[in-house]
Structure formats: C-alpha cells, structure tokens
C-alpha cells in the first residue's frame, strides 16, 4: 500500500521534472543549455523507466534503461565534441 | 514489510532530489551555476530510484540483481564527463580565449578556440 503511494510520488516528481526540462529546452537560447536540458531529460526518463518496471514487477525494462543511459551519454558527448572540434571521429 | 518502508523512503528521497535537480535547471541564474543542479542532484535521484529497485527485486525474487548496480555505476561515471563537456562548450561559445587561463602544456591552445583568431580580438 505504502509502496504504491511512494511509486506514484516518485513518478510524479520525475514527470514534473521532465516537463520542467522541456520548458527549459524550449526557452533556452544557448546551445550548451539545450544540450544540458536534453541530458537531464535522458536521466529523468531512465528513472521513469525503472519506476515503471517496479510498478509492473518485471525486470524487462533494465535493458531499456541501460540502452537509454548509454545512448544519452554518447549522444551528449558526440554533440559537444562536434561543437568543440567540428567533427566527431578524427 | 520492513522492506516496503525502506523502498518507499528511498523512492521519496529520490523523487525529491530529482525534482530539485530539474527545478534548479529552471531557476539558477547563469550558465555555469546551472550546470550544478542537473548533473549532481538529478544523478543522485536516479541512483536512489535504482537502489530502491534493487531492494524491491531482492524482496520479490530473493536474489540480488546487478543490472541496477551496473546502470548506477554507468550513470555516476558518465555524469561528471557530461558536465565537463558541456562546461567546455559554454566556455567555447561565451568566453573569449584571452579570458581563459593558459593550458598546462606550453605552446598549445584550447581546442574549441582553434581557428577563431579573427573573432577573439
């Protein structure tokens, strides 16, 4: 019972955070801020995926969360490197 | 029963930290301070959720699963690197090269500022 409430609370918090990030992503005027907002969205979505897996009691979603973490990290670094260097793989 | 309370406490703490991180991204005044909230508070929030999930599946299946620990480790390794790269992008886009300290090696220049000779002066 208390677990259900805690899951709903955590999902609400991370969902609100996701909406805030989206709002900041639309409003930000510099590229660095936009990358930061996208990276934070990835982190929040990983938390939501794990909460979803707990709510349904399956461990299937861990691979999805792991893939999301890897893709988020690699895409952030690739975008930053593109801005810093002009190309990604030298 | 006790596990339920532990998981619930972890989830509430994690949700609070996640919300603080995202709110800080909106509220903090300038670009470099804005880097702090998402890379520290939100990472801690996700770590809390993953540990809660680990305890939950320990209660369900009776065995410790290491998937969550792997994701936690990866996120905690990735967050500082991400913050470093985004800080470099901010410095490259918004700070002139003459305002930066010199690189550690003599005779080299900061990578992002190469080819910006005409615009930096």
Backbone of each chain as ProteinMPNN parsed JSONL, in Angstrom:
{"seq_chain_A": "XXXXXXXXXXXXXXXXXXXXXXXXXXXXXXXXXXXXXXXXXXXXXXXXXXXXXXXXXXXXXXXXXXXXXXXXXXXXXXXXXXXXXXXXXX", "coords_chain_A": {"N_chain_A": [[0.829, -1.211, 0.0], [1.768, 1.306, 0.991], [3.871, 1.314, -0.675], [2.765, 1.658, -3.206], [1.858, 4.312, -3.031], [4.337, 5.593, -2.705], [5.564, 4.972, -5.14], [3.87, 6.308, -6.925], [4.308, 8.923, -6.048], [7.077, 9.262, -6.612], [7.062, 8.884, -9.395], [5.471, 11.048, -10.135], [7.11, 13.184, -9.329], [9.382, 12.859, -11.015], [8.127, 13.034, -13.484], [7.145, 15.665, -13.415], [9.6, 16.946, -13.313], [10.547, 16.283, -15.846], [8.765, 17.724, -17.442], [9.498, 20.312, -16.667], [12.112, 20.346, -17.67], [11.559, 20.197, -20.389], [10.26, 22.601, -20.808], [12.367, 24.327, -20.189], [14.109, 23.595, -22.218], [12.79, 24.535, -24.472], [12.846, 27.259, -23.949], [15.546, 27.964, -23.618], [18.407, 29.801, -24.788], [21.018, 29.352, -25.566], [23.362, 26.996, -27.033], [24.701, 25.22, -25.293], [23.04, 25.194, -23.037], [20.811, 23.977, -24.129], [21.816, 21.416, -24.723], [22.348, 20.575, -22.138], [19.749, 20.507, -21.051], [18.614, 18.458, -22.615], [20.211, 16.297, -21.832], [19.532, 16.105, -19.122], [16.871, 15.401, -19.429], [17.153, 12.819, -20.455], [18.226, 11.516, -18.207], [16.103, 11.756, -16.379], [14.167, 10.264, -17.747], [15.262, 7.707, -17.631], [14.941, 7.184, -14.896], [12.131, 7.168, -14.809], [11.571, 4.924, -16.416], [12.648, 2.87, -14.826], [11.023, 3.075, -12.56], [8.571, 2.416, -13.714], [9.09, -0.259, -14.376], [9.272, -1.285, -11.759], [6.651, -0.846, -10.889], [5.207, -2.596, -12.463], [6.385, -4.928, -11.835], [8.262, -6.368, -13.337], [11.444, -7.358, -14.704], [12.166, -6.582, -17.186], [12.66, -4.122, -18.133], [15.174, -3.195, -17.589], [17.17, -3.503, -19.466], [16.306, -1.721, -21.37], [16.589, 0.652, -19.908], [19.353, 0.668, -19.517], [20.26, 0.84, -22.172], [19.198, 3.34, -22.784], [20.671, 4.972, -21.03], [23.273, 4.626, -22.061], [22.997, 5.537, -24.743], [22.18, 8.167, -24.294], [24.428, 9.285, -22.984], [26.432, 8.925, -24.952], [25.404, 10.393, -27.109], [25.283, 12.979, -26.032], [28.018, 13.513, -25.537], [28.966, 13.283, -28.15], [27.661, 15.388, -29.478], [28.702, 17.606, -28.059], [31.408, 17.322, -28.69], [31.271, 17.706, -31.418], [30.622, 20.393, -31.53], [32.897, 21.473, -30.286], [35.093, 20.569, -31.823], [34.387, 20.356, -34.477], [34.252, 18.02, -35.906], [33.427, 14.539, -35.265], [34.589, 11.915, -35.145], [37.949, 11.566, -35.429]], "CA_chain_A": [[0.0, 0.0, 0.0], [2.657, 2.474, 1.072], [4.744, 1.236, -1.842], [2.036, 2.262, -4.32], [1.914, 5.772, -2.872], [5.706, 6.064, -2.954], [5.81, 4.885, -6.585], [3.137, 7.409, -7.573], [5.013, 10.166, -5.708], [8.342, 9.369, -7.36], [6.757, 9.072, -10.816], [5.011, 12.43, -10.293], [8.272, 14.078, -9.23], [10.218, 12.793, -12.219], [7.351, 13.552, -14.606], [7.187, 17.128, -13.32], [10.95, 17.347, -13.711], [10.621, 16.156, -17.301], [8.05, 18.869, -18.019], [10.345, 21.495, -16.447], [13.22, 20.295, -18.632], [11.024, 20.502, -21.717], [10.033, 24.044, -20.795], [13.673, 24.984, -20.258], [14.672, 23.304, -23.547], [12.16, 25.436, -25.44], [13.163, 28.651, -23.653], [16.987, 28.249, -23.557], [18.852, 30.443, -26.014], [22.362, 28.947, -25.989], [23.455, 25.575, -27.379], [25.088, 24.462, -24.115], [21.855, 24.992, -22.2], [19.927, 22.993, -24.771], [22.404, 20.09, -24.51], [22.155, 20.243, -20.717], [18.344, 20.138, -20.853], [18.384, 17.14, -23.215], [20.867, 15.294, -20.997], [18.72, 15.922, -17.917], [15.683, 14.642, -19.821], [17.529, 11.402, -20.541], [18.376, 10.968, -16.853], [14.763, 11.622, -15.802], [13.44, 9.179, -18.414], [15.77, 6.447, -17.065], [14.257, 6.987, -13.613], [10.732, 6.792, -15.074], [11.544, 3.538, -16.913], [12.876, 1.953, -13.7], [9.81, 3.11, -11.725], [7.577, 1.651, -14.462], [9.411, -1.667, -14.175], [8.9, -1.668, -10.394], [5.199, -0.845, -10.751], [4.656, -3.778, -13.103], [7.018, -6.103, -11.263], [9.085, -7.131, -14.271], [12.811, -6.87, -14.867], [12.44, -6.474, -18.621], [12.956, -2.751, -18.525], [16.537, -2.771, -17.255], [17.939, -3.378, -20.702], [15.894, -0.44, -21.968], [17.209, 1.739, -19.138], [20.791, 0.653, -19.8], [20.437, 1.386, -23.519], [18.924, 4.774, -22.723], [21.81, 5.629, -20.391], [24.415, 4.64, -22.989], [22.735, 6.398, -25.895], [22.173, 9.558, -23.835], [25.797, 9.715, -22.733], [27.195, 9.0, -26.199], [24.922, 11.491, -27.949], [25.709, 14.248, -25.439], [29.444, 13.714, -25.788], [29.172, 13.492, -29.576], [27.218, 16.747, -29.824], [29.68, 18.553, -27.509], [32.639, 17.227, -29.474], [31.019, 18.319, -32.715], [30.725, 21.848, -31.38], [34.251, 21.864, -29.922], [36.117, 20.192, -32.792], [33.93, 20.442, -35.848], [33.897, 16.669, -36.334], [33.243, 13.668, -34.103], [35.646, 10.898, -35.166], [39.038, 12.188, -36.179]], "C_chain_A": [[0.859, 1.256, 0.0], [3.593, 2.514, -0.138], [4.077, 1.878, -3.062], [2.108, 3.779, -4.255], [3.303, 6.312, -3.195], [6.032, 6.03, -4.441], [5.123, 6.023, -7.313], [3.833, 8.742, -7.299], [6.275, 10.337, -6.534], [8.074, 9.598, -8.839], [6.272, 10.491, -11.082], [6.174, 13.4, -10.273], [9.08, 14.06, -10.519], [9.461, 13.261, -13.451], [7.316, 15.062, -14.623], [8.545, 17.655, -13.753], [11.129, 17.314, -15.212], [9.934, 17.327, -17.987], [8.868, 20.148, -17.858], [11.493, 21.523, -17.444], [12.764, 20.665, -20.027], [10.804, 22.007, -21.856], [11.345, 24.8, -20.918], [14.312, 24.789, -21.626], [14.085, 24.25, -24.591], [12.645, 26.864, -25.218], [14.648, 28.981, -23.763], [17.47, 28.841, -24.875], [20.256, 30.04, -26.43], [22.412, 27.433, -26.191], [23.792, 24.716, -26.155], [23.905, 24.187, -23.205], [20.919, 23.962, -22.798], [20.478, 21.581, -24.591], [22.178, 19.636, -23.073], [20.723, 19.804, -20.457], [18.061, 18.761, -21.429], [19.006, 16.037, -22.371], [20.068, 15.032, -19.723], [17.436, 15.165, -18.234], [15.986, 13.161, -19.914], [17.604, 10.786, -19.148], [17.003, 10.771, -16.198], [13.993, 10.467, -16.426], [13.94, 7.823, -17.923], [15.074, 6.149, -15.741], [12.816, 6.555, -13.835], [10.627, 5.353, -15.56], [11.701, 2.557, -15.756], [11.655, 1.922, -12.781], [8.683, 2.3, -12.384], [7.811, 0.152, -14.289], [9.059, -2.148, -12.783], [7.392, -1.778, -10.253], [4.583, -2.085, -11.376], [5.361, -5.058, -12.676], [7.826, -6.941, -12.229], [10.479, -6.518, -14.366], [13.177, -6.641, -16.314], [12.989, -5.099, -18.973], [14.386, -2.325, -18.247], [17.404, -2.617, -18.492], [17.595, -2.059, -21.388], [16.558, 0.724, -21.251], [18.702, 1.831, -19.429], [21.073, 1.25, -21.175], [20.222, 2.887, -23.534], [20.1, 5.524, -22.12], [22.98, 5.741, -21.359], [24.182, 5.609, -24.135], [22.735, 7.871, -25.488], [23.578, 10.089, -23.642], [26.55, 9.915, -24.047], [26.714, 10.174, -27.047], [25.31, 12.842, -27.376], [27.169, 14.536, -25.752], [29.701, 13.985, -27.265], [28.777, 14.901, -29.99], [28.226, 17.789, -29.321], [30.97, 18.52, -28.33], [32.469, 17.857, -30.842], [31.14, 19.829, -32.625], [32.172, 22.259, -31.126], [35.235, 21.669, -31.069], [35.689, 20.375, -34.231], [33.692, 19.091, -36.487], [33.925, 15.764, -35.117], [34.335, 12.617, -34.031], [36.771, 11.421, -36.037], [39.938, 11.124, -36.799]], "O_chain_A": [[0.716, 2.138, -0.847], [4.044, 3.576, -0.568], [4.734, 2.554, -3.853], [2.375, 4.452, -5.25], [3.446, 7.338, -3.86], [6.69, 6.933, -4.957], [5.704, 6.637, -8.208], [3.941, 9.588, -8.187], [6.527, 11.407, -7.09], [8.757, 10.398, -9.479], [6.603, 11.082, -12.11], [6.236, 14.324, -11.083], [9.425, 15.112, -11.057], [10.06, 13.822, -14.368], [7.437, 15.686, -15.677], [8.646, 18.66, -14.457], [11.772, 18.188, -15.793], [10.433, 17.862, -18.976], [8.936, 20.97, -18.773], [11.82, 22.572, -17.999], [13.471, 21.353, -20.763], [11.121, 22.604, -22.885], [11.439, 25.786, -21.649], [14.975, 25.688, -22.142], [14.793, 24.712, -25.486], [12.837, 27.608, -26.18], [15.001, 30.141, -23.976], [17.012, 28.445, -25.947], [20.664, 30.35, -27.549], [21.625, 26.687, -25.609], [23.248, 23.624, -25.989], [23.77, 23.09, -22.663], [20.305, 23.172, -22.08], [19.718, 20.648, -24.335], [21.861, 18.474, -22.817], [20.493, 18.84, -19.728], [17.349, 17.969, -20.811], [18.416, 14.969, -22.205], [19.939, 13.887, -19.289], [16.958, 14.379, -17.415], [15.174, 12.332, -19.502], [17.114, 9.679, -18.924], [16.761, 9.756, -15.544], [13.253, 9.766, -15.736], [13.154, 6.883, -17.803], [14.667, 5.016, -15.485], [12.321, 5.673, -13.133], [9.707, 4.632, -15.172], [11.001, 1.547, -15.688], [11.288, 0.86, -12.277], [7.939, 1.591, -11.706], [6.87, -0.614, -14.083], [8.601, -3.279, -12.614], [6.893, -2.683, -9.584], [3.565, -2.584, -10.898], [4.983, -6.149, -13.103], [8.058, -8.121, -11.966], [10.667, -5.323, -14.138], [14.355, -6.518, -16.648], [13.688, -4.929, -19.972], [14.785, -1.222, -18.62], [18.255, -1.731, -18.568], [18.468, -1.371, -21.917], [17.033, 1.666, -21.885], [19.252, 2.924, -19.571], [21.99, 2.054, -21.34], [20.951, 3.625, -24.196], [20.493, 6.579, -22.619], [23.605, 6.796, -21.476], [25.057, 6.41, -24.465], [23.223, 8.724, -26.229], [23.898, 11.197, -24.073], [27.218, 10.931, -24.243], [27.53, 10.877, -27.643], [25.634, 13.762, -28.128], [27.525, 15.637, -26.173], [30.547, 14.811, -27.609], [29.483, 15.54, -30.77], [28.569, 18.73, -30.038], [31.551, 19.564, -28.629], [33.396, 18.469, -31.372], [31.688, 20.474, -33.519], [32.639, 23.261, -31.668], [36.117, 22.503, -31.276], [36.531, 20.535, -35.115], [33.005, 19.004, -37.504], [34.394, 16.167, -34.053], [34.948, 12.434, -32.979], [36.584, 11.688, -37.224], [40.914, 11.456, -37.472]]}, "seq_chain_B": "XXXXXXXXXXXXXXXXXXXXXXXXXXXXXXXXXXXXXXXXXXXXXXXXXXXXXXXXXXXXXXXXXXXXXXXXXXXXXXXXXXXXXXXXXXXXXXXXXXXXXXXXXXXXXXXXXXXXXXXXX", "coords_chain_B": {"N_chain_B": [[7.663, -6.399, 4.904], [9.155, -4.496, 6.394], [10.948, -4.066, 4.36], [9.273, -2.853, 2.506], [8.88, -0.309, 3.663], [11.497, 0.644, 3.593], [11.959, 0.721, 0.806], [9.996, 2.567, 0.072], [10.854, 4.876, 1.437], [13.32, 5.318, 0.186], [12.407, 5.811, -2.426], [10.903, 8.154, -2.083], [12.841, 9.987, -1.223], [14.478, 9.918, -3.485], [12.739, 10.887, -5.474], [12.331, 13.492, -4.527], [14.94, 14.564, -4.783], [15.288, 14.373, -7.544], [13.31, 16.139, -8.431], [14.264, 18.529, -7.31], [16.648, 18.811, -8.756], [15.717, 19.212, -11.415], [14.211, 21.504, -11.047], [16.166, 23.274, -10.25], [17.566, 23.532, -12.619], [15.818, 25.144, -14.031], [15.772, 27.425, -12.374], [18.286, 28.464, -11.562], [20.701, 31.132, -11.902], [22.874, 31.718, -13.925], [24.859, 30.353, -16.688], [26.989, 28.653, -15.891], [26.484, 28.063, -13.174], [24.097, 26.819, -13.533], [24.8, 24.381, -14.441], [25.233, 22.803, -12.231], [22.914, 21.767, -10.843], [21.405, 19.76, -12.5], [23.435, 17.844, -13.026], [24.289, 16.914, -10.58], [22.225, 16.734, -8.482], [20.091, 15.468, -9.862], [21.316, 13.144, -10.775], [21.839, 11.885, -8.355], [19.204, 11.446, -7.575], [18.321, 9.582, -9.512], [20.065, 7.515, -8.883], [19.062, 6.848, -6.334], [16.494, 5.858, -7.039], [17.269, 3.615, -8.509], [18.571, 2.073, -6.569], [16.409, 1.606, -4.883], [14.89, 0.032, -6.598], [16.57, -2.164, -6.773], [16.448, -3.155, -4.133], [13.738, -3.779, -4.106], [13.466, -5.846, -6.062], [15.078, -7.657, -4.828], [13.445, -8.305, -2.681], [11.305, -9.485, -4.049], [12.326, -11.599, -5.689], [14.313, -12.742, -4.192], [16.956, -12.892, -4.8], [19.934, -10.988, -5.344], [20.011, -8.598, -7.889], [22.179, -7.449, -10.425], [21.886, -5.661, -12.437], [20.841, -3.09, -11.949], [22.822, -2.005, -10.388], [24.815, -1.844, -12.244], [23.759, 0.038, -14.067], [23.618, 2.231, -12.326], [26.343, 2.614, -11.704], [27.315, 3.22, -14.251], [25.904, 5.589, -14.82], [26.864, 7.254, -12.774], [29.497, 7.393, -13.457], [29.269, 8.614, -15.907], [28.088, 11.129, -15.541], [29.922, 13.237, -14.493], [31.656, 13.467, -16.696], [29.966, 14.262, -18.739], [29.178, 16.753, -17.649], [31.624, 18.074, -17.691], [32.121, 18.229, -20.486], [29.957, 19.792, -21.335], [30.499, 22.132, -19.954], [32.838, 22.855, -21.235], [31.801, 23.448, -23.769], [30.215, 25.66, -23.115], [32.226, 27.463, -22.305], [33.627, 27.718, -24.699], [31.74, 28.906, -26.356], [30.99, 31.285, -25.085], [33.011, 32.631, -23.71], [35.819, 34.658, -24.206], [39.034, 33.778, -25.66], [41.234, 35.031, -24.506], [40.462, 35.498, -21.917], [40.602, 33.096, -20.646], [42.493, 30.848, -18.505], [45.912, 29.771, -19.183], [46.564, 26.759, -21.08], [47.903, 23.662, -19.677], [50.123, 22.65, -21.002], [52.966, 24.032, -22.607], [52.79, 26.333, -25.309], [50.503, 25.368, -26.53], [47.0, 25.577, -27.446], [43.571, 26.143, -26.361], [41.245, 23.639, -27.323], [38.662, 24.157, -28.434], [38.86, 26.766, -29.276], [40.465, 26.98, -31.449], [41.227, 28.32, -34.618], [39.767, 30.598, -34.329], [40.892, 33.072, -34.481], [40.443, 35.617, -35.624], [37.978, 36.393, -34.618], [38.261, 36.469, -31.87], [39.59, 38.688, -31.056]], "CA_chain_B": [[7.015, -5.205, 5.486], [10.201, -3.502, 6.619], [11.477, -3.76, 3.034], [8.366, -1.892, 1.886], [9.167, 1.034, 4.169], [12.812, 1.059, 3.082], [11.807, 1.084, -0.604], [9.199, 3.792, -0.009], [11.703, 6.002, 1.849], [14.286, 5.577, -0.903], [11.714, 6.401, -3.579], [10.508, 9.538, -1.782], [14.062, 10.804, -1.255], [14.935, 10.021, -4.875], [11.84, 11.794, -6.193], [12.617, 14.859, -4.092], [16.194, 15.025, -5.384], [15.065, 14.573, -8.974], [12.55, 17.376, -8.628], [15.159, 19.652, -7.014], [17.568, 18.97, -9.878], [15.06, 19.81, -12.578], [13.807, 22.861, -10.689], [17.382, 24.083, -10.272], [17.869, 23.84, -14.023], [14.993, 26.299, -14.41], [15.83, 28.598, -11.509], [19.607, 29.032, -11.298], [20.793, 32.357, -12.708], [23.671, 31.784, -15.148], [25.088, 29.07, -17.341], [27.888, 27.757, -15.171], [25.808, 27.542, -11.973], [23.012, 25.945, -13.979], [25.363, 23.055, -14.669], [25.333, 22.02, -11.0], [21.695, 21.066, -10.407], [21.08, 18.506, -13.172], [24.464, 16.82, -13.02], [24.51, 16.338, -9.249], [21.006, 16.341, -7.769], [19.3, 14.506, -10.628], [22.03, 11.866, -10.769], [21.586, 11.27, -7.052], [17.828, 10.968, -7.591], [18.248, 8.336, -10.284], [20.733, 6.499, -8.077], [18.113, 6.411, -5.305], [15.466, 5.014, -7.66], [17.855, 2.331, -8.9], [18.8, 1.281, -5.356], [15.082, 1.156, -4.466], [14.52, -1.077, -7.486], [17.388, -3.307, -6.382], [15.868, -3.72, -2.905], [12.429, -4.325, -4.456], [13.602, -7.149, -6.719], [15.6, -8.569, -3.809], [12.29, -8.775, -1.922], [10.434, -10.314, -4.892], [12.945, -12.815, -6.199], [15.184, -13.33, -3.193], [18.361, -12.805, -5.191], [20.36, -9.644, -5.726], [20.284, -8.43, -9.325], [23.234, -6.454, -10.552], [21.603, -4.746, -13.54], [20.673, -1.732, -11.432], [24.129, -1.523, -9.938], [25.555, -1.509, -13.464], [23.245, 1.308, -14.574], [24.034, 3.268, -11.381], [27.774, 2.852, -11.899], [27.494, 3.895, -15.53], [25.416, 6.978, -14.72], [27.738, 8.033, -11.894], [30.73, 7.67, -14.206], [29.007, 9.443, -17.081], [27.637, 12.485, -15.209], [30.991, 14.246, -14.482], [32.206, 13.655, -18.042], [28.98, 15.098, -19.426], [29.262, 18.113, -17.125], [32.871, 18.643, -18.193], [31.995, 18.574, -21.895], [29.029, 20.912, -21.5], [31.215, 23.327, -19.497], [33.75, 23.247, -22.323], [31.004, 24.092, -24.815], [29.844, 27.003, -22.641], [33.422, 28.316, -22.359], [33.969, 27.988, -26.08], [30.759, 29.778, -27.008], [30.656, 32.534, -24.408], [34.15, 33.274, -23.062], [36.905, 34.876, -25.157], [40.179, 32.955, -25.297], [42.186, 35.755, -23.656], [39.995, 35.462, -20.529], [40.828, 31.778, -20.06], [43.88, 30.578, -18.11], [46.655, 29.053, -20.207], [46.612, 25.301, -20.927], [49.052, 23.224, -18.885], [51.286, 22.433, -21.842], [53.43, 25.256, -23.253], [52.684, 26.429, -26.752], [49.251, 24.826, -27.065], [45.828, 26.412, -27.199], [42.374, 25.372, -26.058], [40.79, 23.006, -28.561], [37.491, 24.766, -29.041], [39.12, 28.105, -29.768], [41.302, 26.959, -32.639], [40.59, 28.861, -35.807], [38.916, 31.743, -34.002], [41.811, 34.176, -34.247], [39.916, 36.913, -36.011], [36.803, 36.799, -33.857], [38.504, 36.585, -30.443], [40.142, 40.007, -30.733]], "C_chain_B": [[8.033, -4.099, 5.736], [10.814, -3.079, 5.29], [10.61, -2.735, 2.33], [8.681, -0.473, 2.338], [10.501, 1.552, 3.654], [12.695, 1.531, 1.635], [11.053, 2.403, -0.734], [10.035, 5.013, 0.364], [12.703, 6.352, 0.758], [13.621, 6.264, -2.082], [11.351, 7.854, -3.324], [11.727, 10.453, -1.82], [14.525, 11.018, -2.687], [14.059, 10.979, -5.675], [12.087, 13.238, -5.825], [13.882, 15.385, -4.76], [16.043, 15.254, -6.881], [14.327, 15.861, -9.259], [13.422, 18.595, -8.374], [16.124, 19.898, -8.17], [16.923, 19.649, -11.06], [14.614, 21.238, -12.295], [15.009, 23.792, -10.695], [17.794, 24.453, -11.678], [17.061, 25.045, -14.496], [15.403, 27.554, -13.667], [17.2, 29.25, -11.414], [19.953, 30.112, -12.323], [21.638, 32.268, -13.971], [24.188, 30.41, -15.536], [25.948, 28.11, -16.531], [27.26, 27.227, -13.883], [24.687, 26.587, -12.351], [23.496, 24.521, -14.221], [25.286, 22.172, -13.422], [24.1, 21.157, -10.757], [21.442, 19.765, -11.161], [22.154, 17.447, -13.03], [24.694, 16.229, -11.64], [23.213, 15.846, -8.627], [20.222, 15.285, -8.536], [19.977, 13.144, -10.68], [21.822, 11.133, -9.456], [20.169, 10.712, -6.989], [17.69, 9.656, -8.341], [18.944, 7.202, -9.537], [19.821, 5.955, -6.989], [17.044, 5.487, -5.86], [16.033, 3.641, -7.99], [18.136, 1.457, -7.685], [17.471, 0.759, -4.815], [14.628, -0.03, -5.298], [15.287, -2.345, -7.136], [16.82, -3.982, -5.135], [14.534, -4.388, -3.21], [12.562, -5.707, -5.084], [14.313, -8.158, -5.839], [14.457, -9.142, -2.992], [11.416, -9.718, -2.725], [11.08, -11.651, -5.194], [13.866, -13.49, -5.182], [16.646, -13.325, -3.562], [18.681, -11.368, -5.578], [20.59, -9.597, -7.235], [21.248, -7.271, -9.497], [23.038, -5.519, -11.734], [21.559, -3.3, -13.06], [22.006, -1.14, -11.03], [24.973, -1.095, -11.132], [25.106, -0.154, -14.022], [23.688, 2.458, -13.666], [25.493, 3.645, -11.59], [28.01, 3.637, -13.185], [27.063, 5.349, -15.45], [26.36, 7.824, -13.887], [29.082, 8.29, -12.549], [30.475, 8.688, -15.309], [28.703, 10.888, -16.712], [28.768, 13.509, -15.149], [31.569, 14.517, -15.868], [31.264, 14.536, -18.859], [29.081, 16.55, -18.984], [30.507, 18.813, -17.648], [32.725, 19.079, -19.644], [31.063, 19.755, -22.091], [29.683, 22.211, -21.034], [32.186, 23.813, -20.563], [32.998, 23.964, -23.44], [30.61, 25.505, -24.401], [31.034, 27.949, -22.729], [33.75, 28.692, -23.795], [33.016, 29.01, -26.694], [30.663, 31.152, -26.372], [31.814, 33.23, -23.72], [35.245, 33.447, -24.106], [38.157, 34.147, -24.691], [41.144, 33.695, -24.377], [41.739, 35.789, -22.203], [40.222, 34.116, -19.859], [42.259, 31.671, -19.549], [44.578, 29.753, -19.183], [46.547, 27.548, -19.991], [47.904, 24.868, -20.26], [50.3, 23.079, -19.744], [51.645, 23.712, -22.571], [53.174, 25.206, -24.745], [51.443, 25.81, -27.35], [48.11, 25.784, -26.747], [44.621, 25.527, -26.913], [41.728, 24.917, -27.347], [39.648, 23.763, -29.221], [37.77, 26.103, -29.679], [40.036, 28.135, -30.975], [40.538, 27.528, -33.819], [39.665, 30.013, -35.526], [39.751, 32.989, -33.805], [41.166, 35.523, -34.512], [38.786, 37.351, -35.098], [37.12, 37.034, -32.387], [39.075, 37.945, -30.074], [39.212, 41.133, -31.172]], "O_chain_B": [[7.831, -2.944, 5.361], [11.159, -1.913, 5.094], [11.119, -1.852, 1.64], [8.744, 0.45, 1.526], [10.638, 2.73, 3.321], [13.234, 2.573, 1.261], [11.416, 3.255, -1.545], [9.953, 6.054, -0.289], [12.913, 7.523, 0.441], [14.187, 7.183, -2.674], [11.466, 8.695, -4.216], [11.672, 11.552, -2.373], [14.912, 12.121, -3.073], [14.563, 11.785, -6.457], [12.06, 14.117, -6.686], [13.905, 16.515, -5.247], [16.596, 16.207, -7.428], [14.656, 16.589, -10.195], [13.35, 19.58, -9.109], [16.393, 21.045, -8.527], [17.504, 20.56, -11.65], [14.633, 22.087, -13.186], [14.902, 24.953, -11.09], [18.309, 25.546, -11.917], [17.555, 25.868, -15.266], [15.392, 28.641, -14.243], [17.29, 30.46, -11.209], [19.546, 30.021, -13.481], [21.174, 32.705, -15.024], [23.989, 29.43, -14.819], [25.68, 26.91, -16.484], [27.473, 26.067, -13.528], [24.36, 25.667, -11.602], [22.708, 23.575, -14.208], [25.275, 20.945, -13.527], [24.217, 19.96, -10.495], [21.275, 18.73, -10.514], [21.834, 16.263, -12.923], [25.248, 15.135, -11.534], [23.103, 14.671, -8.279], [19.741, 14.317, -7.947], [19.309, 12.111, -10.635], [21.649, 9.914, -9.435], [19.944, 9.642, -6.424], [17.028, 8.729, -7.874], [18.475, 6.064, -9.553], [19.797, 4.75, -6.74], [16.716, 4.467, -5.255], [15.372, 2.623, -7.783], [17.965, 0.239, -7.746], [17.391, -0.376, -4.345], [14.051, -0.983, -4.774], [14.747, -3.45, -7.191], [16.718, -5.207, -5.071], [14.221, -5.438, -2.648], [11.859, -6.638, -4.692], [14.189, -9.365, -6.047], [14.477, -10.321, -2.64], [10.84, -10.652, -2.167], [10.479, -12.706, -4.99], [14.163, -14.678, -5.305], [17.496, -13.703, -2.755], [17.826, -10.632, -6.07], [21.28, -10.451, -7.79], [21.153, -6.253, -8.812], [23.895, -4.683, -12.018], [22.149, -2.406, -13.668], [22.297, 0.031, -11.276], [25.737, -0.132, -11.063], [25.925, 0.685, -14.397], [24.08, 3.522, -14.145], [25.844, 4.823, -11.647], [28.791, 4.587, -13.215], [27.756, 6.239, -15.943], [26.636, 8.974, -14.231], [29.742, 9.283, -12.244], [31.332, 9.516, -15.616], [29.021, 11.793, -17.482], [28.604, 14.591, -15.712], [31.928, 15.651, -16.186], [31.702, 15.436, -19.577], [29.073, 17.464, -19.807], [30.466, 19.991, -18.003], [33.153, 20.175, -20.005], [31.334, 20.628, -22.915], [29.465, 23.266, -21.628], [32.344, 25.015, -20.775], [33.48, 24.954, -23.992], [30.657, 26.434, -25.207], [30.895, 29.091, -23.166], [34.106, 29.835, -24.082], [33.437, 29.876, -27.46], [30.29, 32.109, -27.051], [31.632, 34.326, -23.189], [35.573, 32.499, -24.819], [38.343, 33.918, -23.496], [41.809, 33.067, -23.552], [42.552, 36.081, -21.325], [40.058, 33.993, -18.646], [43.154, 32.323, -20.087], [43.921, 29.11, -20.001], [46.448, 27.096, -18.851], [48.889, 25.606, -20.267], [51.408, 23.35, -19.282], [50.772, 24.404, -23.093], [53.324, 24.159, -25.373], [51.333, 25.731, -28.573], [48.231, 26.671, -25.903], [44.636, 24.325, -27.181], [41.655, 25.658, -28.327], [39.665, 23.986, -30.431], [37.007, 26.547, -30.537], [40.355, 29.212, -31.478], [39.352, 27.253, -33.998], [38.858, 30.383, -36.379], [39.367, 33.877, -33.043], [41.318, 36.46, -33.728], [38.638, 38.542, -34.824], [36.359, 37.715, -31.7], [39.05, 38.325, -28.904], [39.527, 42.306, -30.974]]}, "name": "protein", "num_of_chains": 2, "seq": "XXXXXXXXXXXXXXXXXXXXXXXXXXXXXXXXXXXXXXXXXXXXXXXXXXXXXXXXXXXXXXXXXXXXXXXXXXXXXXXXXXXXXXXXXXXXXXXXXXXXXXXXXXXXXXXXXXXXXXXXXXXXXXXXXXXXXXXXXXXXXXXXXXXXXXXXXXXXXXXXXXXXXXXXXXXXXXXXXXXXXXXXXXXXXXXXXXXXXXXXXXXXXXXXXXX"}
